[in-house]
Amino acid sequence: MLGTLSVIGIGPGDPELLTLKAARIIKESKVLCVPKGREEGSSLALSIVKKAVSIDGKEIIEAHFPMKKTRTNKLAADSDLDDKWNETVEVILGKLRKGIDLAFLTLGDPAVYSTFFYLYDKLLELHPELNIEIIPGVSSVNASAARAGISLGLGNDRIAVLPANYMDNLKTTLEAFDTVVLMKVNKVFNEVASMLAGMKLVENSVCISRAGMEDEKIFKDIRTVRQEELNYFSMVIVRK
Amino acid sequence: MLGTLSVIGIGPGDPELLTLKAARIIKESKVLCVPKGREEGSSLALSIVKKAVSIDGKEIIEAHFPMKKTRTNKLAADSDLDDKWNETVEVILGKLRKGIDLAFLTLGDPAVYSTFFYLYDKLLELHPELNIEIIPGVSSVNASAARAGISLGLGNDRIAVLPANYMDNLKTTLEAFDTVVLMKVNKVFNEVASMLAGMKLVENSVCISRAGMEDEKIFKDIRTVRQEELNYFSMVIVRK
């Protein structure tokens, strides 16, 4: 009998935003797996979970999740990246083959830009019968909207979520959608801000950094934001 | 001292998808408020919560949330709808003015199409000093993706969320975005399906009905869906 792999969204940072299900499965799991070498390292996911559930005595696996890998370069078969991915796959399968259940922790919600899904395809390719349960979590998008006191959409509103690391169609999207969420805005904030100013959308914008974490910042006036103060967990929500 | 109004996302249906914070605040609240006259009535929100937290002895307020009200018709001041909204505002303020904390329950996440936000503006207009805390929850969008085992976005992917009750720009959006989530697809499913067929996106689509609820259905092949079997809590996720 193969063990079950539970992929658990632990929410955006506030330990109380773990779901009851996340807390229960983590409590029941003897082995936790966290991605290594991600922004802020794996310590962030564990430090959040630790405040809600005791992890004493559990085995912690830090798995390599190379950043650059995407589904579209699947064919770059013998690269360094692929070696690291295979290593991670083997570590996880090693446990599951022994019948050990494994809880894989992801920040926010697994479906929203979590690199776990690169692994998911690979695991199912090797073991189509594998039991993988995905436990949704509170996404940083929803948490940021809550902290800023704004709705992402009402009635017939159209919502767009963009990674914000390319500016190509931003203007068109801002024109066509009622709400535009610009994730990971830290590297392009100044460009974004000047586009929003040009489109007279400054009053409709709010910048949220590290929603729900202890050092959360909310800028209701985005003109007060300095790009160099932002980090990976920053987003701008434009609400028309 | 005014009481605190906590607006609580209770998740999409599975009682275990309540957050620890939602469960705690509901436990601590003497008064729960649920919207009345919504799809499936207020009983749905209460029946979900009941399975996770005892609500014995709590006062339950069923507040009117007229469906058609939108921010843009604010000026229709003396309509029946406005009377009902004012009634709801008064019931809520009545409790808060007595210093009683109130937990307002919303399905999914409050920021995602919850009518609470119509009320939010009105409450803050009357009482700018009001303490309103919004507790984010697991949105049905994230839960549906988890249940279907698909990612909403990876890397630089662009995600669009549409209410799906108008077809106007659907083709353009399907062309421009990597993932398109069509909410409340029940009334337009056949139109959507034939557009997806025309765009050769049938293989990229999955239909999820009532994710996380006891009668959840997942259609990996959308050609097997019959529109009349779908209800309000149905969505199609198109993932290119």
Chai-1 contact restraints between the chains, C-beta under 6 A:
chainA,res_idxA,chainB,res_idxB,connection_type,confidence,min_distance_angstrom,max_distance_angstrom,comment,restraint_id
A,E16,B,L20,contact,1.0,0.0,6.0,A-B,restraint_1
A,E16,B,K21,contact,1.0,0.0,6.0,A-B,restraint_2
A,L17,B,T19,contact,1.0,0.0,6.0,A-B,restraint_3
A,L18,B,L20,contact,1.0,0.0,6.0,A-B,restraint_4
A,T19,B,L17,contact,1.0,0.0,6.0,A-B,restraint_5
A,T19,B,T19,contact,1.0,0.0,6.0,A-B,restraint_6
A,L20,B,E16,contact,1.0,0.0,6.0,A-B,restraint_7
A,L20,B,L18,contact,1.0,0.0,6.0,A-B,restraint_8
A,K21,B,E16,contact,1.0,0.0,6.0,A-B,restraint_9
A,T70,B,G155,contact,1.0,0.0,6.0,A-B,restraint_10
A,D109,B,N142,contact,1.0,0.0,6.0,A-B,restraint_11
A,A111,B,N142,contact,1.0,0.0,6.0,A-B,restraint_12
A,A111,B,A145,contact,1.0,0.0,6.0,A-B,restraint_13
A,A111,B,A146,contact,1.0,0.0,6.0,A-B,restraint_14
A,A111,B,S151,contact,1.0,0.0,6.0,A-B,restraint_15
A,A111,B,L152,contact,1.0,0.0,6.0,A-B,restraint_16
A,V112,B,L152,contact,1.0,0.0,6.0,A-B,restraint_17
A,Y113,B,G153,contact,1.0,0.0,6.0,A-B,restraint_18
A,F117,B,S151,contact,1.0,0.0,6.0,A-B,restraint_19
A,F117,B,L154,contact,1.0,0.0,6.0,A-B,restraint_20
A,I134,B,A146,contact,1.0,0.0,6.0,A-B,restraint_21
A,P136,B,V138,contact,1.0,0.0,6.0,A-B,restraint_22
A,P136,B,N142,contact,1.0,0.0,6.0,A-B,restraint_23
A,P136,B,A143,contact,1.0,0.0,6.0,A-B,restraint_24
A,P136,B,A146,contact,1.0,0.0,6.0,A-B,restraint_25
A,V138,B,P136,contact,1.0,0.0,6.0,A-B,restraint_26
A,V138,B,V138,contact,1.0,0.0,6.0,A-B,restraint_27
A,S139,B,N142,contact,1.0,0.0,6.0,A-B,restraint_28
A,N142,B,D109,contact,1.0,0.0,6.0,A-B,restraint_29
A,N142,B,A111,contact,1.0,0.0,6.0,A-B,restraint_30
A,N142,B,P136,contact,1.0,0.0,6.0,A-B,restraint_31
A,N142,B,S139,contact,1.0,0.0,6.0,A-B,restraint_32
A,A143,B,P136,contact,1.0,0.0,6.0,A-B,restraint_33
A,A145,B,A111,contact,1.0,0.0,6.0,A-B,restraint_34
A,A146,B,A111,contact,1.0,0.0,6.0,A-B,restraint_35
A,A146,B,I134,contact,1.0,0.0,6.0,A-B,restraint_36
A,A146,B,P136,contact,1.0,0.0,6.0,A-B,restraint_37
A,S151,B,A111,contact,1.0,0.0,6.0,A-B,restraint_38
A,S151,B,F117,contact,1.0,0.0,6.0,A-B,restraint_39
A,L152,B,A111,contact,1.0,0.0,6.0,A-B,restraint_40
A,L152,B,V112,contact,1.0,0.0,6.0,A-B,restraint_41
A,G153,B,Y113,contact,1.0,0.0,6.0,A-B,restraint_42
A,L154,B,F117,contact,1.0,0.0,6.0,A-B,restraint_43
A,G155,B,T70,contact,1.0,0.0,6.0,A-B,restraint_44
A,N156,B,P163,contact,1.0,0.0,6.0,A-B,restraint_45
A,R158,B,L162,contact,1.0,0.0,6.0,A-B,restraint_46
A,I159,B,V161,contact,1.0,0.0,6.0,A-B,restraint_47
A,A160,B,A160,contact,1.0,0.0,6.0,A-B,restraint_48
A,V161,B,I159,contact,1.0,0.0,6.0,A-B,restraint_49
A,L162,B,R158,contact,1.0,0.0,6.0,A-B,restraint_50
A,P163,B,N156,contact,1.0,0.0,6.0,A-B,restraint_51
